[in-house]
């Protein structure tokens, strides 16, 4: 296997961890934020720009690539790395979130999930085995088990049945997984119910996956509920394997969930926010569409040295965004991903000195202001 993970250090005050994984001889540090490249590209950015930013793992979307161009086309190209010219590690999701967003409850069966192609309405059927087969054909490095991502809130009765189904699907997917050059992750579900999260985590650990994901968050719940969901799962996961929280990218959520034992994160938010004119700064998120930036010839953030901040002003980027010029979205995407990459560097540095809680408090004061409450 070309990918190995090692836990290096743990906080004495909370569950924060420092780790590293080695991929094709190169060392990557965790905790880490992973940009999302749904269609085998991080929107508006090149692989070279991602490397310049300092990105490690990036994501590609199994469901979307299954539909277009099709996993066989990607396989013919030599796999995702050659197809998209990215020589770093790539993670693919399972399609489980598309079940959550596209399928109706009655379409979820024991065998798999029936739903419609979002592009043309064609009938589709995705099973645990099919999801694994697609991901093996895509040639990603980190492969996710097929799961059911339940909405929040959901009744205990439904979540209980869903967890049992997710565990059966995980077992089926693991049996279908025959690659020796990829890592397979089990996904912990269970909603906001501690005993169901515990059961799901412990049963997945018995199956001995290469890594573990926590799913079913960022589906409408408040932050305190999210943090509970994560804590309910991580305390039952093995310490020597990497832990991935799916679909979470708000800056404070990265800090809080690192403190709850998470190693890697992904989210579409930095590029999605960029396309709508929003930028992260160390003094809070700003909207460059606001008229007050029309004559602001300073850089996005005084404390940032990304490509966008080195060369362009708020006024210029605002002009690009309001004129619907793609270059504006590119510049803000570079900035936002760079910001989260630097945030993770600061998180790692504060884990090393066991000052992450103090860093969190200072970050909240600067980013959100006094009186911030988790919502």
VOMARRO-241423 format. One line per 2 residues: number of its first residue (from 1); their letters; for each residue y, z, x negated of C-alpha. Coordinates in pm, 1 decimal, decimal comma, m for minus. Layout:
VOMARRO-241423
NUM) a) Y/Z/X; ... $
end
This chain:
VOMARRO-241423
1) xx) 0,0/0,0/0,0; 341,3/m96,2/m136,2 $
3) xx) 518,9/195,7/34,1; 476,5/566,0/m53,8 $
5) xx) 673,5/870,1/66,2; 719,0/1203,4/m109,3 $
7) xx) 894,3/1518,7/13,4; 1111,5/1647,7/m271,9 $
9) xx) 1304,9/1950,3/m143,2; 1357,9/2158,4/171,7 $
11) xx) 1653,8/2364,1/287,5; 1607,8/2739,1/300,6 $
13) xx) 1845,7/2768,3/598,4; 1714,4/2501,2/836,0 $
15) xx) 1459,9/2218,7/853,1; 1660,2/1964,4/648,5 $
17) xx) 1456,0/1775,8/389,4; 1518,3/1560,6/83,8 $
19) xx) 1262,8/1293,3/17,6; 1211,3/957,5/m138,4 $
21) xx) 995,7/658,9/m80,0; 899,6/396,0/m330,1 $
23) xx) 884,2/37,9/m210,1; 782,4/m237,9/m451,5 $
25) xx) 882,3/m17,0/m741,9; 1228,5/71,9/m607,2 $
27) xx) 1314,3/428,4/m501,8; 1501,2/495,9/m173,7 $
29) xx) 1638,5/837,9/m80,8; 1601,8/1014,5/254,4 $
31) xx) 1757,9/1117,4/489,4; 1863,3/758,2/557,9 $
33) xx) 2032,1/553,6/829,5; 1873,8/214,2/903,5 $
35) xx) 2081,8/m73,0/1047,9; 1924,9/m268,4/1332,5 $
37) xx) 1853,3/m640,3/1296,1; 1720,1/m720,9/1642,1 $
39) xx) 1660,2/m1092,4/1585,3; 1572,0/m1065,3/1214,6 $
41) xx) 1940,2/m1029,9/1125,4; 2189,2/m744,2/1133,2 $
43) xx) 2452,9/m904,8/1352,9; 2721,2/m1097,1/1155,9 $
45) xx) 2602,1/m966,7/813,9; 2403,2/m1125,1/532,5 $
47) xx) 2120,7/m954,0/340,9; 2344,0/m958,3/31,8 $
49) xx) 2617,3/m768,4/218,0; 2364,5/m509,6/334,7 $
51) xx) 2251,9/m455,4/m23,9; 2612,6/m421,8/m141,3 $
53) xx) 2666,0/m155,5/126,9; 2363,4/34,3/m3,5 $
55) xx) 2121,2/m11,0/285,8; 1749,9/54,7/244,0 $
57) xx) 1520,3/1,3/539,8; 1641,6/m231,7/814,3 $
59) xx) 1488,1/m292,3/1157,3; 1367,0/m596,1/1345,1 $
61) xx) 1270,1/m606,0/1712,5; 909,1/m689,6/1798,2 $
63) xx) 979,6/m786,5/2158,4; 1262,7/m1026,4/2078,5 $
65) xx) 1081,5/m1190,2/1786,1; 766,9/m1226,6/1996,1 $
67) xx) 969,2/m1431,1/2245,1; 1180,8/m1618,2/1992,3 $
69) xx) 1083,6/m1774,4/1755,3; 734,8/m1627,2/1803,1 $
71) xx) 535,3/m1416,8/1556,9; 329,5/m1716,7/1442,5 $
73) xx) 643,3/m1899,2/1325,8; 746,0/m1592,4/1124,8 $
75) xx) 394,5/m1567,1/980,1; 402,3/m1934,6/880,4 $
77) xx) 731,2/m1869,2/700,8; 557,2/m1604,5/489,6 $
79) xx) 650,8/m1299,2/698,3; 982,0/m1137,1/789,3 $
81) xx) 1091,3/m1078,1/429,6; 1080,2/m1445,9/338,7 $
83) xx) 1192,1/m1562,2/683,3; 1514,3/m1359,1/671,1 $
85) xx) 1546,8/m1338,9/290,0; 1543,2/m959,0/274,0 $
87) xx) 1337,4/m805,7/m6,8; 1388,8/m444,6/100,0 $
89) xx) 1166,3/m253,1/341,6; 1159,4/m362,3/706,7 $
91) xx) 1058,8/m158,2/1012,3; 957,5/m312,8/1343,6 $
93) xx) 960,7/m127,0/1674,8; 671,6/m162,9/1916,9 $
95) xx) 836,0/m304,2/2227,9; 810,3/35,0/2398,9 $
97) xx) 1183,6/59,7/2456,1; 1179,2/m278,6/2628,8 $
99) xx) 920,6/m128,0/2864,4; 1174,9/143,8/2940,7 $
101) xx) 1460,8/m99,8/2993,2; 1287,7/m398,2/3156,5 $
103) xx) 972,5/m284,3/3334,5; 940,5/m99,7/3666,1 $
105) xx) 705,7/201,2/3695,6; 458,7/6,8/3907,6 $
107) xx) 428,2/m250,9/3627,1; 297,6/6,6/3378,1 $
109) xx) m81,5/11,1/3391,4; m350,6/168,6/3177,9 $
111) xx) m421,2/m167,2/3014,6; m59,6/m250,1/2932,3 $
113) xx) 276,9/m343,6/3080,6; 377,2/m637,1/3298,1 $
115) xx) 739,8/m744,3/3282,9; 955,5/m1053,4/3281,3 $
117) xx) 1104,1/m1249,8/2996,6; 1473,6/m1155,3/3000,0 $
119) xx) 1565,0/m1513,0/2907,0; 1372,9/m1728,0/3155,2 $
121) xx) 1189,3/m1494,9/3393,8; 839,3/m1583,7/3271,9 $
123) xx) 572,6/m1321,6/3332,3; 479,1/m1123,0/3019,6 $
125) xx) 201,7/m875,2/2945,7; 219,1/m642,5/2647,1 $
127) xx) m65,3/m412,8/2542,9; m103,2/m165,3/2254,5 $
129) xx) m330,2/m411,0/2076,9; m92,2/m703,4/2128,3 $
131) xx) 203,5/m504,2/1994,9; 11,1/m419,7/1676,5 $
133) xx) m109,0/m779,1/1636,2; 247,7/m908,6/1665,2 $
135) xx) 375,5/m659,6/1408,0; 96,0/m741,0/1165,0 $
137) xx) 181,6/m1111,8/1199,6; 551,3/m1036,1/1143,1 $
139) xx) 458,6/m863,2/818,7; 694,7/m565,8/846,7 $
141) xx) 636,6/m261,3/628,1; 663,2/14,1/889,5 $
143) xx) 483,4/m52,0/1217,8; 527,8/145,4/1538,3 $
145) xx) 258,8/237,3/1791,0; 309,8/105,9/2144,2 $
147) xx) 435,9/387,3/2367,9; 604,0/450,4/2699,5 $
149) xx) 965,8/563,7/2665,9; 1039,7/759,7/2982,6 $
151) xx) 1384,5/795,3/3132,5; 1574,0/1123,7/3148,1 $
153) xx) 1546,3/1318,8/3360,4; 1186,9/1262,3/3470,6 $
155) xx) 957,6/1495,3/3658,6; 711,2/1702,1/3462,8 $
157) xx) 426,6/1539,6/3656,9; 531,1/1191,5/3548,5 $
159) xx) 599,5/1287,8/3185,4; 261,4/1460,3/3163,0 $
161) xx) 80,2/1146,6/3275,8; 297,2/932,5/3049,3 $
163) xx) 214,9/1143,6/2743,2; m157,3/1110,1/2811,3 $
165) xx) m114,6/732,4/2841,9; 93,8/714,4/2523,6 $
167) xx) m179,2/902,9/2336,2; m448,2/667,6/2464,4 $
169) xx) m232,2/369,8/2370,0; m173,4/518,8/2022,4 $
171) xx) m549,3/547,9/1969,0; m605,6/190,0/2085,0 $
173) xx) m327,5/60,3/1862,8; m462,3/246,7/1560,2 $
175) xx) m804,7/94,0/1617,8; m644,1/m252,1/1630,2 $
177) xx) m444,5/m191,2/1310,0; m630,5/m349,3/1018,0 $
179) xx) m351,9/m396,4/761,9; m375,3/m224,5/423,4 $
181) xx) m20,0/m324,8/330,9; 171,8/m167,3/619,3 $
183) xx) 234,0/187,9/744,3; 155,2/275,4/1106,2 $
185) xx) 357,4/543,0/1288,5; 260,2/747,0/1592,0 $
187) xx) 540,3/814,4/1841,9; 591,0/1161,7/1991,5 $
189) xx) 691,9/1157,4/2358,1; 709,3/1441,8/2610,5 $
191) xx) 1058,9/1439,2/2755,7; 1236,5/1775,0/2753,1 $
193) xx) 912,9/1972,1/2801,8; 826,4/2176,2/2494,1 $
195) xx) 455,3/2207,9/2562,2; 420,7/1832,6/2622,6 $
197) xx) 607,1/1750,3/2301,2; 381,5/1995,8/2116,6 $
199) xx) 66,3/1848,3/2266,9; 171,9/1491,4/2190,5 $
201) xx) 266,2/1577,3/1831,5; m54,6/1769,2/1759,6 $
203) xx) m278,6/1501,6/1910,9; m105,1/1230,5/1707,1 $
205) xx) m142,2/1438,5/1390,8; m517,6/1454,2/1457,5 $
207) xx) m519,4/1072,9/1456,6; m368,2/1085,2/1104,6 $
209) xx) m87,6/829,1/1115,5; 106,5/725,9/804,6 $
211) xx) 431,4/853,5/956,1; 564,7/992,9/1283,2 $
213) xx) 842,9/885,3/1515,9; 1017,6/1082,5/1786,3 $
215) xx) 1092,3/873,6/2093,1; 1238,0/931,1/2435,9 $
217) xx) 1582,7/1044,6/2317,8; 1919,3/871,4/2367,7 $
219) xx) 1805,3/780,2/2718,9; 2086,0/956,4/2906,7 $
221) xx) 2038,3/1318,5/2810,4; 2314,9/1543,7/2675,4 $
223) xx) 2320,7/1630,7/2305,7; 2181,0/1982,0/2340,9 $
225) xx) 1882,0/1845,2/2531,1; 1829,4/1579,7/2263,9 $
227) xx) 1832,2/1841,0/1989,4; 1577,3/2049,9/2178,6 $
229) xx) 1350,9/1746,9/2221,7; 1361,5/1684,3/1846,7 $
231) xx) 1298,3/2048,2/1754,7; 1005,0/2064,2/1995,1 $
233) xx) 838,8/1782,5/1800,5; 926,2/1820,2/1432,5 $
235) xx) 789,7/2171,5/1391,1; 440,4/2039,8/1463,5 $
237) xx) 452,8/1737,5/1231,6; 306,6/1738,9/878,5 $
239) xx) 561,5/1804,1/605,1; 425,7/1541,0/367,9 $
241) xx) 485,8/1245,3/600,5; 808,5/1070,3/691,7 $
243) xx) 975,9/1144,5/1028,1; 1177,5/889,6/1221,3 $
245) xx) 1412,2/954,0/1515,3; 1443,1/634,7/1715,2 $
247) xx) 1770,5/493,9/1847,2; 2007,2/771,7/1734,2 $
249) xx) 2325,5/694,9/1538,7; 2623,0/905,0/1651,4 $
251) xx) 2751,8/1076,3/1334,0; 2712,1/1433,0/1458,9 $
253) xx) 2361,6/1350,7/1584,6; 2262,1/1239,0/1236,1 $
255) xx) 2373,3/1569,7/1087,4; 2222,8/1787,7/1360,8 $
257) xx) 1887,9/1609,3/1360,9; 1857,2/1612,8/982,7 $
259) xx) 1887,4/1990,5/1025,4; 1593,5/1964,5/1264,5 $
261) xx) 1369,1/1789,9/1015,0; 1437,3/1415,5/1060,6 $
263) xx) 1426,5/1175,9/763,0; 1523,7/831,8/895,8 $
265) xx) 1735,1/706,1/1186,6; 1828,7/375,2/1344,7 $
267) xx) 2083,0/263,5/1602,5; 2268,1/m50,7/1710,1 $
269) xx) 2591,4/148,3/1749,0; 2773,8/63,5/1420,7 $
271) xx) 2758,3/m312,7/1479,0; 2795,9/m291,6/1857,0 $
273) xx) 3104,5/m72,6/1822,2; 3241,1/m313,6/1561,4 $
275) xx) 3216,5/m609,8/1796,0; 3430,6/m415,2/2043,3 $
277) xx) 3694,1/m320,7/1787,4; 3585,8/37,2/1715,8 $
279) xx) 3571,0/187,0/1367,4; 3434,5/514,4/1232,6 $
281) xx) 3674,0/711,4/1012,9; 3646,1/1054,9/856,0 $
283) xx) 3915,3/1163,7/1103,9; 3731,9/1030,4/1407,1 $
285) xx) 3650,0/699,3/1573,0; 3941,1/463,5/1638,9 $
287) xx) 3985,2/157,5/1861,3; 4170,3/m115,4/1674,1 $
289) xx) 4246,2/m296,2/1999,3; 4502,6/m24,1/2061,6 $
291) xx) 4855,6/m165,1/2037,4; 4963,8/104,6/1792,7 $
293) xx) 4768,9/m77,1/1518,9; 4952,7/m406,6/1569,5 $
295) xx) 5194,8/m328,0/1286,9; 4970,8/m90,6/1090,7 $
297) xx) 4928,9/m243,4/744,9; 4713,2/36,6/604,8 $
299) xx) 4336,8/18,7/558,1; 4092,2/141,4/822,0 $
301) xx) 4026,4/471,8/643,9; 4215,0/619,8/348,2 $
303) xx) 3890,0/772,0/218,6; 3680,3/453,4/234,1 $
305) xx) 3624,6/194,5/m39,5; 3410,0/m54,7/153,2 $
307) xx) 3485,7/m427,4/124,4; 3688,7/m427,2/447,7 $
309) xx) 3901,9/m131,1/342,6; 3958,5/m269,4/m7,3 $
311) xx) 4092,1/m604,5/111,2; 4220,3/m589,7/471,4 $
313) xx) 4451,1/m391,0/698,5; 4417,5/m252,9/1047,5 $
315) xx) 4680,5/m499,3/1168,9; 4486,6/m799,0/1037,3 $
317) xx) 4151,7/m679,6/1170,1; 4312,3/m599,4/1505,2 $
319) xx) 4446,4/m955,6/1514,8; 4097,9/m1094,9/1444,8 $
321) xx) 3934,7/m880,2/1713,1; 4192,8/m958,8/1981,5 $
323) xx) 4170,0/m1330,2/1890,2; 3786,5/m1311,1/1922,6 $
325) xx) 3742,6/m1417,4/1560,7; 3395,5/m1335,9/1426,4 $
327) xx) 3536,2/m1227,9/1090,7; 3685,5/m921,3/1257,6 $
329) xx) 3344,7/m809,9/1384,7; 3199,2/m874,8/1039,3 $
331) xx) 3458,6/m660,2/865,7; 3418,1/m371,4/1110,0 $
333) xx) 3037,2/m399,5/1090,5; 3056,0/m372,5/711,6 $
335) xx) 3285,1/m72,5/744,0; 3082,3/109,8/1010,6 $
337) xx) 2748,2/67,7/834,9; 2909,9/169,5/505,8 $
339) xx) 3052,3/478,7/675,6; 2709,6/590,3/802,4 $
341) xx) 2553,1/512,6/464,4; 2813,7/732,8/294,4 $
343) xx) 2764,6/1001,8/558,6; 2394,5/1011,1/472,6 $
345) xx) 2482,7/1039,9/102,8; 2700,5/1342,3/181,2 $
347) xx) 2421,2/1489,6/394,9; 2174,6/1452,9/106,7 $
349) xx) 2419,4/1613,0/m137,5; 2469,5/1909,6/94,8 $
351) xx) 2096,2/1955,6/147,1; 2062,1/1978,1/m231,5 $
353) xx) 2315,3/2262,0/m241,8; 2196,2/2411,4/89,8 $
355) xx) 2545,4/2376,7/237,1; 2465,8/2136,5/520,5 $
357) xx) 2567,7/2380,5/793,3; 2908,1/2428,2/631,4 $
359) xx) 2941,2/2051,2/591,6; 2857,8/2005,2/960,6 $
361) xx) 3126,4/2252,6/1067,2; 3388,8/2085,7/848,0 $
363) xx) 3284,1/1739,0/968,1; 3317,5/1842,9/1333,2 $
365) xx) 3665,3/1984,1/1270,6; 3783,2/1666,7/1097,4 $
367) xx) 3604,0/1409,3/1314,3; 3621,4/1560,3/1661,6 $
369) xx) 3897,5/1817,9/1631,3; 3914,6/2186,6/1718,9 $
371) xx) 3742,0/2293,6/2037,3; 3467,0/2030,3/2017,8 $
373) xx) 3169,3/2102,5/2242,2; 2834,9/1924,0/2241,4 $
375) x) 2800,8/1706,1/2552,1 $
end
